[in-house]
Amino acid sequence: MKVALTVWENRISPVFDFARMLLVADIENGVVLNRHYEPFCSDRILRRVAMLSDLNVGVLICGAVSEPTANMIEARGIRLVPFVTGSVSQVLDAYIKNILSAPDFRMPGCGGRRRRRRRGRSPGYN
């Protein structure tokens, strides 16, 4: 299976829309058979999504992604693992070990407990 990770300075790119590089890894039975970097420079979301499909990516691991973009990615049959943070090598290793859901790999403010806003109070006092 091909797994793609959005990359920015050896870390998961914080926002899918602005990522300029992908790491594409072929993984079989928990082993990375090969990996290579692909430029990911289109400013058009449709072209980015098409590129993932053209590369036969089965899983995309990325940082923040908008809901419309996420829907387009998933409509192509690509499993999306969003709101991930960390070094690319650690994230890929965590994916292989099936521990990517650990708190260390969640973007701050994503996937944790949600706070409810109380009427009449500012968000800082919840």
Secondary structure by P-SEA (a helix, b strand, c coil): cbbbbbbcccccccccccccccbbbbbccccccbbbbbbcccccaaaaaaaaaaacccbbbbccccaaaaaaaaaacccccccccccaaaaaaaaaacccccccccccccccbbbbbccccccccc
